[in-house]
């Protein structure tokens, strides 16, 4: 599985976590992977570990996002854009294997696929400010 596809699954896991109690996260993750076809153990390990690391840093990530937005705090953002931003901010700040440009490009592509019409521009703008 390519990193782009793994990233999309990480996005989906993080997105779903916002709608479940923390206690349910393990069960929800297991159910997700049971339905995931074509994933190797290495893919599953990478996806689940990275999603967990992101969720552990959500407060810190949200603080960074809030510091780089004007008029759009995390409490007002739609969940899709917020989840994409959380994933990208984690990659920019804490994942040394992902170059900043790649993190931003992948986030914009996720927004084009899953967000509203202006989502990709919004995500790109926030990440560009954060990357400076």
N, CA, C and O atoms as a printed pandas DataFrame, in Angstrom:
     atom_number atom_name residue_name chain_id  residue_number  x_coord  y_coord  z_coord
0              1         N          UNK        A               1    0.848   -1.174    0.000
1              2        CA          UNK        A               1    0.000    0.000    0.000
2              3         C          UNK        A               1    0.899    1.245    0.000
3              4         O          UNK        A               1    1.862    1.328    0.763
4              5         N          UNK        A               2    0.574    2.192   -0.853
5              6        CA          UNK        A               2    1.357    3.415   -0.949
6              7         C          UNK        A               2    1.054    4.344    0.231
7              8         O          UNK        A               2    0.007    4.232    0.870
8              9         N          UNK        A               3    1.983    5.261    0.510
9             10        CA          UNK        A               3    1.812    6.203    1.627
10            11         C          UNK        A               3    0.554    7.044    1.476
11            12         O          UNK        A               3   -0.111    7.349    2.466
12            13         N          UNK        A               4    0.226    7.419    0.258
13            14        CA          UNK        A               4   -0.983    8.215    0.039
14            15         C          UNK        A               4   -2.212    7.457    0.513
15            16         O          UNK        A               4   -3.092    8.024    1.160
16            17         N          UNK        A               5   -2.265    6.183    0.191
17            18        CA          UNK        A               5   -3.399    5.356    0.612
18            19         C          UNK        A               5   -3.387    5.149    2.128
19            20         O          UNK        A               5   -4.434    5.201    2.773
20            21         N          UNK        A               6   -2.207    4.914    2.690
21            22        CA          UNK        A               6   -2.096    4.780    4.145
22            23         C          UNK        A               6   -2.573    6.065    4.828
23            24         O          UNK        A               6   -3.294    6.018    5.825
24            25         N          UNK        A               7   -2.168    7.201    4.283
25            26        CA          UNK        A               7   -2.553    8.498    4.855
26            27         C          UNK        A               7   -4.071    8.656    4.839
27            28         O          UNK        A               7   -4.653    9.175    5.791
28            29         N          UNK        A               8   -4.700    8.217    3.780
29            30        CA          UNK        A               8   -6.157    8.314    3.682
30            31         C          UNK        A               8   -6.830    7.469    4.775
31            32         O          UNK        A               8   -7.841    7.880    5.344
32            33         N          UNK        A               9   -6.276    6.306    5.059
33            34        CA          UNK        A               9   -6.835    5.473    6.124
34            35         C          UNK        A               9   -6.588    6.101    7.498
35            36         O          UNK        A               9   -7.438    6.011    8.384
36            37         N          UNK        A              10   -5.441    6.729    7.674
37            38        CA          UNK        A              10   -5.161    7.446    8.923
38            39         C          UNK        A              10   -6.186    8.559    9.098
39            40         O          UNK        A              10   -6.737    8.737   10.184
40            41         N          UNK        A              11   -6.437    9.304    8.033
41            42        CA          UNK        A              11   -7.445   10.364    8.056
42            43         C          UNK        A              11   -8.796    9.814    8.506
43            44         O          UNK        A              11   -9.453   10.406    9.362
44            45         N          UNK        A              12   -9.205    8.704    7.942
45            46        CA          UNK        A              12  -10.505    8.116    8.275
46            47         C          UNK        A              12  -10.572    7.680    9.739
47            48         O          UNK        A              12  -11.591    7.876   10.401
48            49         N          UNK        A              13   -9.497    7.096   10.235
49            50        CA          UNK        A              13   -9.475    6.685   11.645
50            51         C          UNK        A              13   -9.552    7.881   12.581
51            52         O          UNK        A              13  -10.296    7.857   13.562
52            53         N          UNK        A              14   -8.796    8.918   12.287
53            54        CA          UNK        A              14   -8.816   10.117   13.132
54            55         C          UNK        A              14  -10.184   10.791   13.069
55            56         O          UNK        A              14  -10.712   11.239   14.087
56            57         N          UNK        A              15  -10.747   10.857   11.877
57            58        CA          UNK        A              15  -12.067   11.456   11.704
58            59         C          UNK        A              15  -13.098   10.703   12.557
59            60         O          UNK        A              15  -13.885   11.320   13.274
60            61         N          UNK        A              16  -13.088    9.389   12.473
61            62        CA          UNK        A              16  -14.038    8.581   13.238
62            63         C          UNK        A              16  -13.856    8.703   14.738
63            64         O          UNK        A              16  -14.821    8.576   15.492
64            65         N          UNK        A              17  -12.632    8.950   15.181
65            66        CA          UNK        A              17  -12.352    9.055   16.613
66            67         C          UNK        A              17  -13.093   10.218   17.247
67            68         O          UNK        A              17  -13.418   10.166   18.433
68            69         N          UNK        A              18  -13.367   11.263   16.483
69            70        CA          UNK        A              18  -14.098   12.420   17.011
70            71         C          UNK        A              18  -15.544   12.082   17.354
71            72         O          UNK        A              18  -16.193   12.818   18.097
72            73         N          UNK        A              19  -16.046   10.990   16.827
73            74        CA          UNK        A              19  -17.445   10.627   17.028
74            75         C          UNK        A              19  -17.632    9.467   18.008
75            76         O          UNK        A              19  -18.750    8.999   18.224
76            77         N          UNK        A              20  -16.523    9.009   18.600
77            78        CA          UNK        A              20  -16.582    7.899   19.552
78            79         C          UNK        A              20  -15.857    8.273   20.834
79            80         O          UNK        A              20  -14.970    9.126   20.833
80            81         N          UNK        A              21  -16.242    7.625   21.923
81            82        CA          UNK        A              21  -15.518    7.800   23.176
82            83         C          UNK        A              21  -14.130    7.195   23.028
83            84         O          UNK        A              21  -13.921    6.283   22.227
84            85         N          UNK        A              22  -13.190    7.706   23.799
85            86        CA          UNK        A              22  -11.821    7.188   23.756
86            87         C          UNK        A              22  -11.787    5.698   24.075
87            88         O          UNK        A              22  -10.969    4.963   23.522
88            89         N          UNK        A              23  -12.667    5.251   24.961
89            90        CA          UNK        A              23  -12.717    3.844   25.340
90            91         C          UNK        A              23  -13.113    2.948   24.172
91            92         O          UNK        A              23  -12.748    1.773   24.137
92            93         N          UNK        A              24  -13.851    3.493   23.228
93            94        CA          UNK        A              24  -14.310    2.714   22.077
94            95         C          UNK        A              24  -13.295    2.702   20.934
95            96         O          UNK        A              24  -13.453    1.956   19.968
96            97         N          UNK        A              25  -12.267    3.520   21.046
97            98        CA          UNK        A              25  -11.334    3.679   19.926
98            99         C          UNK        A              25  -10.699    2.361   19.493
99           100         O          UNK        A              25  -10.600    2.092   18.296
100          101         N          UNK        A              26  -10.270    1.543   20.440
101          102        CA          UNK        A              26   -9.615    0.280   20.099
102          103         C          UNK        A              26  -10.558   -0.631   19.322
103          104         O          UNK        A              26  -10.170   -1.219   18.313
104          105         N          UNK        A              27  -11.788   -0.745   19.789
105          106        CA          UNK        A              27  -12.767   -1.602   19.120
106          107         C          UNK        A              27  -13.077   -1.054   17.726
107          108         O          UNK        A              27  -13.151   -1.817   16.762
108          109         N          UNK        A              28  -13.256    0.253   17.616
109          110        CA          UNK        A              28  -13.552    0.863   16.319
110          111         C          UNK        A              28  -12.403    0.654   15.332
111          112         O          UNK        A              28  -12.626    0.400   14.148
112          113         N          UNK        A              29  -11.176    0.762   15.834
113          114        CA          UNK        A              29  -10.008    0.555   14.983
114          115         C          UNK        A              29   -9.950   -0.890   14.503
115          116         O          UNK        A              29   -9.677   -1.143   13.330
116          117         N          UNK        A              30  -10.200   -1.828   15.393
117          118        CA          UNK        A              30  -10.202   -3.240   15.003
118          119         C          UNK        A              30  -11.269   -3.515   13.950
119          120         O          UNK        A              30  -11.016   -4.226   12.977
120          121         N          UNK        A              31  -12.457   -2.955   14.140
121          122        CA          UNK        A              31  -13.528   -3.135   13.160
122          123         C          UNK        A              31  -13.147   -2.537   11.806
123          124         O          UNK        A              31  -13.441   -3.112   10.758
124          125         N          UNK        A              32  -12.503   -1.397   11.839
125          126        CA          UNK        A              32  -12.064   -0.748   10.597
126          127         C          UNK        A              32  -11.094   -1.653    9.843
127          128         O          UNK        A              32  -11.237   -1.858    8.638
128          129         N          UNK        A              33  -10.114   -2.189   10.552
129          130        CA          UNK        A              33   -9.110   -3.022    9.888
130          131         C          UNK        A              33   -9.679   -4.358    9.422
131          132         O          UNK        A              33   -9.188   -4.919    8.443
132          133         N          UNK        A              34  -10.695   -4.876   10.091
133          134        CA          UNK        A              34  -11.336   -6.113    9.639
134          135         C          UNK        A              34  -11.962   -5.928    8.259
135          136         O          UNK        A              34  -12.037   -6.877    7.478
136          137         N          UNK        A              35  -12.407   -4.720    7.958
137          138        CA          UNK        A              35  -13.065   -4.437    6.684
138          139         C          UNK        A              35  -12.102   -3.926    5.616
139          140         O          UNK        A              35  -12.496   -3.735    4.465
140          141         N          UNK        A              36  -10.854   -3.705    5.986
141          142        CA          UNK        A              36   -9.861   -3.155    5.072
142          143         C          UNK        A              36   -9.233   -4.287    4.257
143          144         O          UNK        A              36   -8.576   -5.174    4.802
144          145         N          UNK        A              37   -9.446   -4.239    2.963
145          146        CA          UNK        A              37   -8.935   -5.289    2.093
146          147         C          UNK        A              37   -7.572   -4.917    1.526
147          148         O          UNK        A              37   -7.320   -3.753    1.214
148          149         N          UNK        A              38   -6.709   -5.888    1.396
149          150        CA          UNK        A              38   -5.427   -5.688    0.744
150          151         C          UNK        A              38   -4.349   -5.059    1.598
151          152         O          UNK        A              38   -3.276   -4.730    1.093
152          153         N          UNK        A              39   -4.613   -4.886    2.876
153          154        CA          UNK        A              39   -3.613   -4.273    3.762
154          155         C          UNK        A              39   -2.755   -5.358    4.395
155          156         O          UNK        A              39   -3.262   -6.376    4.867
156          157         N          UNK        A              40   -1.458   -5.126    4.397
157          158        CA          UNK        A              40   -0.543   -6.059    5.060
158          159         C          UNK        A              40   -0.464   -5.715    6.542
159          160         O          UNK        A              40   -0.966   -4.678    6.977
160          161         N          UNK        A              41    0.166   -6.585    7.305
161          162        CA          UNK        A              41    0.368   -6.304    8.738
162          163         C          UNK        A              41    1.208   -5.041    8.914
163          164         O          UNK        A              41    0.992   -4.264    9.844
164          165         N          UNK        A              42    2.160   -4.849    8.016
165          166        CA          UNK        A              42    3.006   -3.651    8.071
166          167         C          UNK        A              42    2.167   -2.396    7.830
167          168         O          UNK        A              42    2.349   -1.387    8.511
168          169         N          UNK        A              43    1.250   -2.456    6.862
169          170        CA          UNK        A              43    0.348   -1.322    6.594
170          171         C          UNK        A              43   -0.504   -1.014    7.821
171          172         O          UNK        A              43   -0.603    0.135    8.252
172          173         N          UNK        A              44   -1.110   -2.046    8.368
173          174        CA          UNK        A              44   -1.997   -1.879    9.523
174          175         C          UNK        A              44   -1.235   -1.300   10.708
175          176         O          UNK        A              44   -1.739   -0.423   11.410
176          177         N          UNK        A              45   -0.035   -1.787   10.925
177          178        CA          UNK        A              45    0.787   -1.284   12.022
178          179         C          UNK        A              45    1.107    0.193   11.824
179          180         O          UNK        A              45    0.964    0.993   12.749
180          181         N          UNK        A              46    1.537    0.552   10.625
181          182        CA          UNK        A              46    1.880    1.943   10.328
182          183         C          UNK        A              46    0.662    2.854   10.517
183          184         O          UNK        A              46    0.757    3.898   11.163
184          185         N          UNK        A              47   -0.468    2.459    9.956
185          186        CA          UNK        A              47   -1.689    3.268   10.012
186          187         C          UNK        A              47   -2.150    3.445   11.457
187          188         O          UNK        A              47   -2.427    4.564   11.889
188          189         N          UNK        A              48   -2.232    2.354   12.196
189          190        CA          UNK        A              48   -2.749    2.454   13.567
190          191         C          UNK        A              48   -1.795    3.210   14.482
191          192         O          UNK        A              48   -2.238    3.993   15.322
192          193         N          UNK        A              49   -0.498    2.987   14.332
193          194        CA          UNK        A              49    0.474    3.690   15.182
194          195         C          UNK        A              49    0.480    5.187   14.907
195          196         O          UNK        A              49    0.525    5.990   15.839
196          197         N          UNK        A              50    0.437    5.561   13.651
197          198        CA          UNK        A              50    0.462    6.987   13.327
198          199         C          UNK        A              50   -0.838    7.667   13.763
199          200         O          UNK        A              50   -0.812    8.783   14.283
200          201         N          UNK        A              51   -1.955    7.004   13.554
201          202        CA          UNK        A              51   -3.234    7.570   14.001
202          203         C          UNK        A              51   -3.227    7.774   15.515
203          204         O          UNK        A              51   -3.698    8.798   16.011
204          205         N          UNK        A              52   -2.698    6.805   16.238
205          206        CA          UNK        A              52   -2.632    6.910   17.695
206          207         C          UNK        A              52   -1.729    8.067   18.121
207          208         O          UNK        A              52   -2.077    8.820   19.030
208          209         N          UNK        A              53   -0.590    8.210   17.480
209          210        CA          UNK        A              53    0.331    9.306   17.805
210          211         C          UNK        A              53   -0.330   10.666   17.571
211          212         O          UNK        A              53   -0.157   11.593   18.362
212          213         N          UNK        A              54   -1.077   10.772   16.494
213          214        CA          UNK        A              54   -1.768   12.028   16.192
214          215         C          UNK        A              54   -2.816   12.319   17.260
215          216         O          UNK        A              54   -2.911   13.443   17.752
216          217         N          UNK        A              55   -3.595   11.313   17.615
217          218        CA          UNK        A              55   -4.649   11.516   18.609
218          219         C          UNK        A              55   -4.077   11.887   19.981
219          220         O          UNK        A              55   -4.706   12.617   20.747
220          221         N          UNK        A              56   -2.891   11.382   20.279
221          222        CA          UNK        A              56   -2.253   11.736   21.543
222          223         C          UNK        A              56   -1.818   13.200   21.574
223          224         O          UNK        A              56   -1.665   13.776   22.651
224          225         N          UNK        A              57   -1.619   13.801   20.411
225          226        CA          UNK        A              57   -1.149   15.183   20.321
226          227         C          UNK        A              57   -2.241   16.157   19.867
227          228         O          UNK        A              57   -1.933   17.288   19.490
228          229         N          UNK        A              58   -3.485   15.744   19.895
229          230        CA          UNK        A              58   -4.566   16.579   19.370
230          231         C          UNK        A              58   -4.603   17.960   20.027
231          232         O          UNK        A              58   -4.750   18.962   19.327
232          233         N          UNK        A              59   -4.476   18.034   21.326
233          234        CA          UNK        A              59   -4.535   19.338   21.990
234          235         C          UNK        A              59   -3.400   20.245   21.527
235          236         O          UNK        A              59   -3.616   21.424   21.248
236          237         N          UNK        A              60   -2.208   19.701   21.448
237          238        CA          UNK        A              60   -1.048   20.465   21.005
238          239         C          UNK        A              60   -1.197   20.878   19.532
239          240         O          UNK        A              60   -0.868   22.004   19.159
240          241         N          UNK        A              61   -1.687   19.972   18.721
241          242        CA          UNK        A              61   -1.909   20.262   17.305
242          243         C          UNK        A              61   -2.965   21.352   17.143
243          244         O          UNK        A              61   -2.786   22.284   16.359
244          245         N          UNK        A              62   -4.069   21.231   17.887
245          246        CA          UNK        A              62   -5.135   22.227   17.800
246          247         C          UNK        A              62   -4.642   23.609   18.225
247          248         O          UNK        A              62   -5.054   24.616   17.649
248          249         N          UNK        A              63   -3.776   23.665   19.216
249          250        CA          UNK        A              63   -3.197   24.942   19.636
250          251         C          UNK        A              63   -2.410   25.562   18.489
251          252         O          UNK        A              63   -2.531   26.758   18.224
252          253         N          UNK        A              64   -1.608   24.757   17.813
253          254        CA          UNK        A              64   -0.844   25.258   16.659
254          255         C          UNK        A              64   -1.765   25.747   15.545
255          256         O          UNK        A              64   -1.521   26.793   14.944
256          257         N          UNK        A              65   -2.809   24.998   15.277
257          258        CA          UNK        A              65   -3.763   25.395   14.236
258          259         C          UNK        A              65   -4.410   26.727   14.620
259          260         O          UNK        A              65   -4.503   27.633   13.793
260          261         N          UNK        A              66   -4.854   26.845   15.865
261          262        CA          UNK        A              66   -5.509   28.072   16.316
262          263         C          UNK        A              66   -4.581   29.280   16.257
263          264         O          UNK        A              66   -5.033   30.401   16.023
264          265         N          UNK        A              67   -3.299   29.058   16.465
265          266        CA          UNK        A              67   -2.324   30.147   16.397
266          267         C          UNK        A              67   -2.097   30.635   14.966
267          268         O          UNK        A              67   -1.589   31.737   14.761
268          269         N          UNK        A              68   -2.467   29.832   13.988
269          270        CA          UNK        A              68   -2.203   30.174   12.588
270          271         C          UNK        A              68   -3.473   30.409   11.774
271          272         O          UNK        A              68   -3.435   30.395   10.544
272          273         N          UNK        A              69   -4.586   30.624   12.453
273          274        CA          UNK        A              69   -5.828   30.929   11.748
274          275         C          UNK        A              69   -6.419   32.219   12.309
275          276         O          UNK        A              69   -6.203   32.566   13.470
276          277         N          UNK        A              70   -7.156   32.908   11.475
277          278        CA          UNK        A              70   -7.834   34.126   11.889
278          279         C          UNK        A              70   -9.324   33.936   11.633
279          280         O          UNK        A              70   -9.744   33.735   10.494
280          281         N          UNK        A              71  -10.115   33.999   12.687
281          282        CA          UNK        A              71  -11.561   33.862   12.541
282          283         C          UNK        A              71  -12.056   32.437   12.386
283          284         O          UNK        A              71  -13.262   32.208   12.294
284          285         N          UNK        A              72  -11.149   31.478   12.355
285          286        CA          UNK        A              72  -11.543   30.074   12.197
286          287         C          UNK        A              72  -10.814   29.230   13.234
287          288         O          UNK        A              72   -9.802   28.602   12.924
288          289         N          UNK        A              73  -11.308   29.214   14.424
289          290        CA          UNK        A              73  -10.721   28.370   15.457
290          291         C          UNK        A              73  -11.201   26.932   15.253
291          292         O          UNK        A              73  -12.200   26.686   14.577
292          293         N          UNK        A              74  -10.486   26.014   15.835
293          294        CA          UNK        A              74  -10.799   24.592   15.632
294          295         C          UNK        A              74  -12.232   24.248   16.036
295          296         O          UNK        A              74  -12.817   23.307   15.499
296          297         N          UNK        A              75  -12.791   24.989   16.964
297          298        CA          UNK        A              75  -14.161   24.710   17.402
298          299         C          UNK        A              75  -15.192   25.080   16.341
299          300         O          UNK        A              75  -16.325   24.602   16.395
300          301         N          UNK        A              76  -14.817   25.925   15.373
301          302        CA          UNK        A              76  -15.733   26.355   14.308
302          303         C          UNK        A              76  -15.514   25.619   12.996
303          304         O          UNK        A              76  -16.370   25.664   12.113
304          305         N          UNK        A              77  -14.389   24.946   12.857
305          306        CA          UNK        A              77  -14.054   24.290   11.589
306          307         C          UNK        A              77  -14.904   23.041   11.376
307          308         O          UNK        A              77  -15.314   22.370   12.323
308          309         N          UNK        A              78  -15.153   22.753   10.095
309          310        CA          UNK        A              78  -15.849   21.493    9.844
310          311         C          UNK        A              78  -14.880   20.344   10.150
311          312         O          UNK        A              78  -13.663   20.499   10.048
312          313         N          UNK        A              79  -15.428   19.224   10.516
313          314        CA          UNK        A              79  -14.626   18.096   11.001
314          315         C          UNK        A              79  -13.679   17.538    9.944
315          316         O          UNK        A              79  -12.595   17.062   10.282
316          317         N          UNK        A              80  -14.060   17.586    8.698
317          318        CA          UNK        A              80  -13.194   17.071    7.643
318          319         C          UNK        A              80  -11.929   17.914    7.546
319          320         O          UNK        A              80  -10.820   17.381    7.576
320          321         N          UNK        A              81  -12.096   19.227    7.432
321          322        CA          UNK        A              81  -10.934   20.111    7.336
322          323         C          UNK        A              81  -10.065   20.016    8.580
323          324         O          UNK        A              81   -8.838   19.977    8.487
324          325         N          UNK        A              82  -10.697   19.980    9.732
325          326        CA          UNK        A              82   -9.948   19.891   10.982
326          327         C          UNK        A              82   -9.126   18.603   11.045
327          328         O          UNK        A              82   -7.969   18.627   11.464
328          329         N          UNK        A              83   -9.705   17.502   10.639
329          330        CA          UNK        A              83   -8.991   16.227   10.651
330          331         C          UNK        A              83   -7.820   16.245    9.679
331          332         O          UNK        A              83   -6.734   15.763   10.002
332          333         N          UNK        A              84   -8.032   16.793    8.505
333          334        CA          UNK        A              84   -6.948   16.900    7.517
334          335         C          UNK        A              84   -5.830   17.767    8.072
335          336         O          UNK        A              84   -4.655   17.424    7.942
336          337         N          UNK        A              85   -6.182   18.881    8.683
337          338        CA          UNK        A              85   -5.173   19.765    9.268
338          339         C          UNK        A              85   -4.414   19.069   10.390
339          340         O          UNK        A              85   -3.195   19.205   10.487
340          341         N          UNK        A              86   -5.109   18.336   11.225
341          342        CA          UNK        A              86   -4.434   17.619   12.324
342          343         C          UNK        A              86   -3.399   16.640   11.779
343          344         O          UNK        A              86   -2.280   16.563   12.288
344          345         N          UNK        A              87   -3.767   15.912   10.767
345          346        CA          UNK        A              87   -2.848   14.952   10.160
346          347         C          UNK        A              87   -1.632   15.671    9.561
347          348         O          UNK        A              87   -0.493   15.261    9.783
348          349         N          UNK        A              88   -1.877   16.725    8.813
349          350        CA          UNK        A              88   -0.788   17.450    8.165
350          351         C          UNK        A              88    0.115   18.149    9.173
351          352         O          UNK        A              88    1.337   18.132    9.024
352          353         N          UNK        A              89   -0.469   18.758   10.189
353          354        CA          UNK        A              89    0.340   19.435   11.207
354          355         C          UNK        A              89    1.223   18.423   11.926
355          356         O          UNK        A              89    2.392   18.698   12.196
356          357         N          UNK        A              90    0.680   17.277   12.231
357          358        CA          UNK        A              90    1.502   16.236   12.860
358          359         C          UNK        A              90    2.676   15.890   11.951
359          360         O          UNK        A              90    3.817   15.818   12.408
360          361         N          UNK        A              91    2.403   15.677   10.677
361          362        CA          UNK        A              91    3.472   15.304    9.751
362          363         C          UNK        A              91    4.523   16.409    9.631
363          364         O          UNK        A              91    5.719   16.123    9.568
364          365         N          UNK        A              92    4.088   17.649    9.599
365          366        CA          UNK        A              92    5.025   18.772    9.467
366          367         C          UNK        A              92    5.889   18.919   10.720
367          368         O          UNK        A              92    7.097   19.133   10.620
368          369         N          UNK        A              93    5.283   18.805   11.878
369          370        CA          UNK        A              93    5.991   19.099   13.127
370          371         C          UNK        A              93    6.698   17.889   13.758
371          372         O          UNK        A              93    7.730   18.057   14.407
372          373         N          UNK        A              94    6.164   16.685   13.578
373          374        CA          UNK        A              94    6.705   15.553   14.326
374          375         C          UNK        A              94    7.130   14.351   13.491
375          376         O          UNK        A              94    7.802   13.463   14.015
376          377         N          UNK        A              95    6.769   14.290   12.226
377          378        CA          UNK        A              95    7.123   13.127   11.407
378          379         C          UNK        A              95    8.284   13.491   10.482
379          380         O          UNK        A              95    8.086   14.114    9.439
380          381         N          UNK        A              96    9.474   13.103   10.868
381          382        CA          UNK        A              96   10.680   13.464   10.112
382          383         C          UNK        A              96   10.757   12.767    8.753
383          384         O          UNK        A              96   11.533   13.184    7.892
384          385         N          UNK        A              97    9.969   11.720    8.551
385          386        CA          UNK        A              97    9.974   10.988    7.282
386          387         C          UNK        A              97    9.164   11.682    6.189
387          388         O          UNK        A              97    9.252   11.313    5.018
388          389         N          UNK        A              98    8.376   12.684    6.572
389          390        CA          UNK        A              98    7.500   13.355    5.607
390          391         C          UNK        A              98    7.956   14.803    5.424
391          392         O          UNK        A              98    7.872   15.599    6.359
392          393         N          UNK        A              99    8.433   15.147    4.237
393          394        CA          UNK        A              99    8.810   16.540    3.982
394          395         C          UNK        A              99    7.587   17.462    4.076
395          396         O          UNK        A              99    6.467   17.050    3.775
396          397         N          UNK        A             100    7.809   18.692    4.488
397          398        CA          UNK        A             100    6.717   19.654    4.662
398          399         C          UNK        A             100    5.892   19.805    3.390
399          400         O          UNK        A             100    4.662   19.804    3.448
400          401         N          UNK        A             101    6.549   19.935    2.249
401          402        CA          UNK        A             101    5.832   20.091    0.978
402          403         C          UNK        A             101    4.931   18.911    0.661
403          404         O          UNK        A             101    3.830   19.080    0.136
404          405         N          UNK        A             102    5.400   17.726    0.982
405          406        CA          UNK        A             102    4.597   16.523    0.751
406          407         C          UNK        A             102    3.386   16.518    1.676
407          408         O          UNK        A             102    2.277   16.205    1.242
408          409         N          UNK        A             103    3.587   16.860    2.943
409          410        CA          UNK        A             103    2.478   16.903    3.900
410          411         C          UNK        A             103    1.394   17.875    3.442
411          412         O          UNK        A             103    0.204   17.570    3.511
412          413         N          UNK        A             104    1.819   19.047    2.974
413          414        CA          UNK        A             104    0.850   20.050    2.508
414          415         C          UNK        A             104    0.139   19.569    1.251
415          416         O          UNK        A             104   -1.084   19.672    1.159
416          417         N          UNK        A             105    0.879   19.048    0.287
417          418        CA          UNK        A             105    0.287   18.561   -0.952
418          419         C          UNK        A             105   -0.715   17.435   -0.696
419          420         O          UNK        A             105   -1.804   17.423   -1.271
420          421         N          UNK        A             106   -0.347   16.508    0.153
421          422        CA          UNK        A             106   -1.249   15.390    0.465
422          423         C          UNK        A             106   -2.506   15.881    1.189
423          424         O          UNK        A             106   -3.603   15.374    0.955
424          425         N          UNK        A             107   -2.337   16.867    2.064
425          426        CA          UNK        A             107   -3.485   17.426    2.777
426          427         C          UNK        A             107   -4.446   18.110    1.808
427          428         O          UNK        A             107   -5.662   17.950    1.907
428          429         N          UNK        A             108   -3.895   18.861    0.887
429          430        CA          UNK        A             108   -4.727   19.534   -0.115
430          431         C          UNK        A             108   -5.467   18.500   -0.961
431          432         O          UNK        A             108   -6.643   18.684   -1.272
432          433         N          UNK        A             109   -4.796   17.427   -1.330
433          434        CA          UNK        A             109   -5.455   16.373   -2.113
434          435         C          UNK        A             109   -6.570   15.698   -1.325
435          436         O          UNK        A             109   -7.625   15.395   -1.881
436          437         N          UNK        A             110   -6.348   15.461   -0.042
437          438        CA          UNK        A             110   -7.417   14.903    0.798
438          439         C          UNK        A             110   -8.603   15.861    0.857
439          440         O          UNK        A             110   -9.755   15.434    0.788
440          441         N          UNK        A             111   -8.319   17.155    0.984
441          442        CA          UNK        A             111   -9.391   18.151    1.043
442          443         C          UNK        A             111  -10.167   18.198   -0.269
443          444         O          UNK        A             111  -11.389   18.351   -0.262
444          445         N          UNK        A             112   -9.472   18.070   -1.383
445          446        CA          UNK        A             112  -10.157   18.049   -2.676
446          447         C          UNK        A             112  -11.103   16.860   -2.770
447          448         O          UNK        A             112  -12.167   16.949   -3.382
448          449         N          UNK        A             113  -10.714   15.768   -2.170
449          450        CA          UNK        A             113  -11.512   14.539   -2.247
450          451         C          UNK        A             113  -12.658   14.515   -1.231
451          452         O          UNK        A             113  -13.755   14.052   -1.547
452          453         N          UNK        A             114  -12.409   15.011   -0.012
453          454        CA          UNK        A             114  -13.381   14.827    1.063
454          455         C          UNK        A             114  -14.050   16.096    1.586
455          456         O          UNK        A             114  -15.064   16.008    2.278
456          457         N          UNK        A             115  -13.516   17.260    1.276
457          458        CA          UNK        A             115  -14.035   18.492    1.866
458          459         C          UNK        A             115  -14.968   19.219    0.903
459          460         O          UNK        A             115  -15.282   18.736   -0.185
460          461         N          UNK        A             116  -15.395   20.390    1.343
461          462        CA          UNK        A             116  -16.261   21.235    0.521
462          463         C          UNK        A             116  -15.459   21.896   -0.591
463          464         O          UNK        A             116  -14.252   21.685   -0.709
464          465         N          UNK        A             117  -16.130   22.687   -1.394
465          466        CA          UNK        A             117  -15.492   23.318   -2.547
466          467         C          UNK        A             117  -14.290   24.176   -2.152
467          468         O          UNK        A             117  -13.275   24.164   -2.848
468          469         N          UNK        A             118  -14.385   24.909   -1.062
469          470        CA          UNK        A             118  -13.292   25.777   -0.636
470          471         C          UNK        A             118  -12.341   25.126    0.345
471          472         O          UNK        A             118  -11.411   25.772    0.828
472          473         N          UNK        A             119  -12.556   23.870    0.646
473          474        CA          UNK        A             119  -11.752   23.184    1.652
474          475         C          UNK        A             119  -10.271   23.106    1.322
475          476         O          UNK        A             119   -9.426   23.323    2.190
476          477         N          UNK        A             120   -9.957   22.800    0.079
477          478        CA          UNK        A             120   -8.551   22.658   -0.307
478          479         C          UNK        A             120   -7.803   23.980   -0.154
479          480         O          UNK        A             120   -6.663   23.998    0.311
480          481         N          UNK        A             121   -8.438   25.082   -0.540
481          482        CA          UNK        A             121   -7.812   26.398   -0.389
482          483         C          UNK        A             121   -7.626   26.751    1.083
483          484         O          UNK        A             121   -6.588   27.286    1.473
484          485         N          UNK        A             122   -8.628   26.452    1.889
485          486        CA          UNK        A             122   -8.552   26.733    3.321
486          487         C          UNK        A             122   -7.408   25.952    3.960
487          488         O          UNK        A             122   -6.589   26.519    4.683
488          489         N          UNK        A             123   -7.357   24.651    3.689
489          490        CA          UNK        A             123   -6.310   23.789    4.247
490          491         C          UNK        A             123   -4.935   24.275    3.789
491          492         O          UNK        A             123   -4.007   24.367    4.593
492          493         N          UNK        A             124   -4.807   24.583    2.513
493          494        CA          UNK        A             124   -3.532   25.063    1.981
494          495         C          UNK        A             124   -3.115   26.371    2.666
495          496         O          UNK        A             124   -1.945   26.541    3.009
496          497         N          UNK        A             125   -4.048   27.283    2.865
497          498        CA          UNK        A             125   -3.730   28.552    3.490
498          499         C          UNK        A             125   -3.264   28.413    4.927
499          500         O          UNK        A             125   -2.295   29.053    5.335
500          501         N          UNK        A             126   -3.948   27.582    5.691
501          502        CA          UNK        A             126   -3.563   27.365    7.088
502          503         C          UNK        A             126   -2.183   26.715    7.166
503          504         O          UNK        A             126   -1.337   27.137    7.954
504          505         N          UNK        A             127   -1.962   25.702    6.358
505          506        CA          UNK        A             127   -0.685   24.995    6.384
506          507         C          UNK        A             127    0.463   25.854    5.884
507          508         O          UNK        A             127    1.584   25.738    6.379
508          509         N          UNK        A             128    0.199   26.708    4.917
509          510        CA          UNK        A             128    1.258   27.607    4.422
510          511         C          UNK        A             128    1.703   28.556    5.519
511          512         O          UNK        A             128    2.896   28.821    5.666
512          513         N          UNK        A             129    0.743   29.075    6.299
513          514        CA          UNK        A             129    1.094   29.952    7.432
514          515         C          UNK        A             129    1.882   29.180    8.480
515          516         O          UNK        A             129    2.859   29.687    9.032
516          517         N          UNK        A             130    1.459   27.972    8.746
517          518        CA          UNK        A             130    2.104   27.166    9.776
518          519         C          UNK        A             130    3.519   26.741    9.360
519          520         O          UNK        A             130    4.412   26.636   10.201
520          521         N          UNK        A             131    3.712   26.502    8.081
521          522        CA          UNK        A             131    5.007   26.024    7.599
522          523         C          UNK        A             131    6.070   27.119    7.552
523          524         O          UNK        A             131    7.264   26.823    7.519
524          525         N          UNK        A             132    5.640   28.382    7.548
525          526        CA          UNK        A             132    6.625   29.490    7.504
526          527         C          UNK        A             132    7.503   29.533    8.714
527          528         O          UNK        A             132    8.370   30.401    8.818
